[in-house]
Amino acid sequence: MKLYLLSVGAGLLVGVIYSLLGVRSPAPPIIALVGLLGILAGEQIVPIARRAIQGQDVACYIRGNCADHVLGQLPGSPDKNQS
């Protein structure tokens, strides 16, 4: 959670600096970000459909693999990269 708060704080600081300098942010418009979310979600349709056809547990896959892919590692979840 600390990493997310630091990220938001850094973004706010940069936004304030941009505002003071009178510069527009180079960030993409919200419509582009919504499109990227659609791409991430759309990538999961085929694996979910395959599991549903094979009779596997789709809900477990969505909570695990899909959530990790679309949202990244969420605060409080165990680090899967540690050995």
WOZI-V205435 format. One record per pair of residues at least 24 apart in sequence whose C-alpha atoms are under 10 Angstrom apart, sorted by the first residue. I is the first residue (numbers start at 1). J is the second residue. D is the distance in Angstrom with one decimal. If there is no record, write none. Layout:
I&J&D / I&J&D
//
This chain:
1&74&7.9 / 1&75&4.7 / 1&76&7.0 / 1&77&9.9 / 2&75&8.2 / 3&75&8.4 / 4&74&9.2 / 4&75&7.9 / 36&70&9.9 / 37&70&7.6 / 37&71&9.2 / 38&70&9.6 / 39&70&9.2 / 40&66&9.1 / 40&69&7.6 / 40&70&5.5 / 40&71&8.9 / 41&66&8.1 / 41&67&9.5 / 41&69&8.9 / 41&70&6.5 / 41&71&9.7 / 42&70&9.8 / 43&69&9.3 / 43&70&9.0 / 44&69&8.7 / 44&70&8.6
//
